[in-house]
Amino acid sequence: MRVPSFFGRIWCLAGCLLLAVAGAAIADGAAPVLTLTQGTESRELTLEQIEAPGLHAVEMRHPEGPAGTFSGVWLNDFLAAQGLEEARRVRFIALDGYTTFLTPAQRREKRYLLVTRLDDEPVGEASLGPLMLVVPEDAKAAQEGSEPMTRWIWAIREISVR
């Protein structure tokens, strides 16, 4: 049996500490969770930066499963905070490559919530995270199938505007 050297143990402890700090950073909103792209420029945003305009909460069941208190920022407030309220097209890109778009008219027609938290915790991948876009007023109708979910998207990794 090989016994790790003193330096081997130090590296192991350092690695464990780094993993613990990285996990805490994601949980407290300090790690990037979203790429925001405008033209050829991109920047990474943390939960803290996304949530800066103020959190709003709604109780609902997502048609794809999760239920509870969905908290996040209204999409138009988020765009305004980023200086993008005049964007002609907002594109949302999920981790699996799924994409949906919103025009200014669509953003005026309904209130979209950019969800960052479920039951006060950052949304994990198992709960369709790290971010999702929902229309709280349509939640029940979407569950019943009487309202399409074509603009709902989950597991958002990037928002691109032009």
C-alpha positions in Angstrom: 0.0 0.0 0.0 1.4 3.4 -1.0 1.2 6.1 1.7 0.9 9.6 0.3 3.8 11.9 1.0 3.4 15.0 3.1 3.2 17.1 -0.1 0.7 14.7 -1.5 -1.6 15.1 1.5 -1.2 18.9 1.3 -2.3 18.9 -2.4 -5.3 16.6 -1.5 -6.4 19.0 1.3 -5.9 22.0 -1.0 -8.1 20.3 -3.7 -10.8 19.5 -1.2 -10.8 23.1 0.0 -10.9 24.4 -3.5 -14.0 22.2 -4.3 -15.7 23.4 -1.1 -15.0 27.0 -1.9 -16.2 26.6 -5.6 -19.4 24.9 -4.4 -20.0 27.7 -1.9 -19.4 30.4 -4.6 -22.1 28.9 -6.8 -24.5 28.6 -3.9 -24.0 32.2 -2.8 -24.2 33.7 -6.3 -20.5 34.5 -6.8 -19.8 32.1 -9.7 -20.9 33.0 -13.3 -24.1 31.2 -14.4 -25.0 33.1 -17.6 -23.2 34.4 -20.6 -24.8 37.7 -21.9 -23.9 38.4 -25.5 -24.5 41.6 -27.5 -23.0 41.5 -31.0 -19.4 40.3 -30.7 -19.1 41.1 -27.0 -19.8 38.6 -24.2 -19.7 38.8 -20.5 -20.3 36.4 -17.7 -22.9 37.2 -15.1 -23.3 35.8 -11.5 -26.6 35.2 -9.8 -25.9 38.3 -7.7 -25.6 40.4 -10.8 -28.7 38.9 -12.4 -30.8 39.4 -9.3 -29.6 43.0 -8.8 -32.9 44.6 -10.1 -34.8 42.8 -7.3 -36.3 39.4 -6.8 -40.0 38.6 -7.3 -41.5 35.3 -6.2 -44.5 33.3 -7.4 -45.9 30.0 -6.2 -46.5 27.6 -9.1 -45.8 24.2 -10.7 -43.7 24.2 -13.8 -45.3 22.1 -16.6 -42.0 20.0 -16.7 -42.1 19.1 -13.1 -40.7 21.4 -10.4 -43.1 23.1 -8.0 -42.7 25.6 -5.3 -41.6 29.2 -4.9 -40.0 30.4 -8.2 -38.0 33.5 -7.6 -36.2 35.7 -10.1 -36.2 39.0 -11.9 -38.7 40.3 -14.4 -37.1 39.9 -17.8 -37.7 43.6 -18.8 -36.2 44.7 -15.5 -33.1 42.5 -16.1 -32.7 43.9 -19.6 -33.1 47.5 -18.4 -30.5 46.9 -15.7 -28.1 45.6 -18.4 -28.9 48.6 -20.7 -30.6 46.4 -23.2 -34.3 47.4 -22.9 -34.3 48.5 -26.6 -33.1 45.1 -27.9 -34.9 44.2 -31.1 -34.5 40.5 -30.4 -33.6 38.5 -27.3 -32.4 35.0 -27.9 -32.2 32.4 -25.1 -30.0 29.4 -25.5 -30.2 26.3 -23.2 -27.5 23.9 -22.2 -28.8 21.4 -24.7 -28.8 23.9 -27.6 -32.6 24.6 -27.6 -33.3 28.2 -28.5 -36.2 30.6 -28.3 -36.5 34.3 -29.2 -38.6 37.2 -27.9 -39.3 40.4 -29.7 -40.2 43.7 -28.0 -43.9 43.1 -28.8 -43.8 39.7 -27.2 -42.1 41.1 -24.1 -44.9 43.7 -23.8 -47.6 41.2 -24.3 -46.7 39.0 -21.3 -44.5 39.3 -18.1 -41.6 36.9 -18.3 -39.8 35.9 -15.1 -36.1 35.0 -15.4 -36.0 32.4 -12.6 -32.9 32.2 -10.6 -34.1 30.4 -7.4 -36.5 27.6 -6.5 -37.6 27.6 -2.8 -34.9 30.2 -2.1 -32.0 28.1 -3.4 -30.2 28.5 -6.7 -32.0 26.4 -9.3 -30.0 23.2 -9.9 -29.7 21.3 -13.1 -32.0 18.6 -11.7 -34.7 21.3 -11.3 -34.2 22.7 -14.9 -31.5 25.3 -13.9 -29.4 27.2 -13.6 -31.9 29.7 -15.1 -35.3 29.4 -16.6 -37.8 31.7 -18.3 -41.4 31.3 -17.4 -44.7 33.1 -17.7 -46.3 32.9 -14.3 -49.7 34.0 -15.5 -49.8 31.1 -18.0 -48.5 28.4 -15.6 -51.9 26.7 -15.1 -52.9 26.9 -18.7 -49.5 25.5 -19.8 -50.0 22.5 -17.5 -53.4 21.9 -19.0 -52.1 22.2 -22.5 -54.3 25.2 -23.4 -51.4 27.6 -23.6 -48.3 26.8 -25.6 -44.9 26.8 -23.9 -43.0 27.9 -27.0 -41.4 30.8 -25.2 -40.7 28.9 -21.9 -37.1 27.8 -21.7 -35.1 26.2 -19.0 -31.4 25.3 -18.4 -30.5 28.7 -19.9 -26.8 29.2 -20.4 -26.8 32.2 -22.6 -28.8 35.3 -23.5 -27.9 37.0 -26.8 -29.4 40.3 -27.8 -29.3 42.5 -30.9 
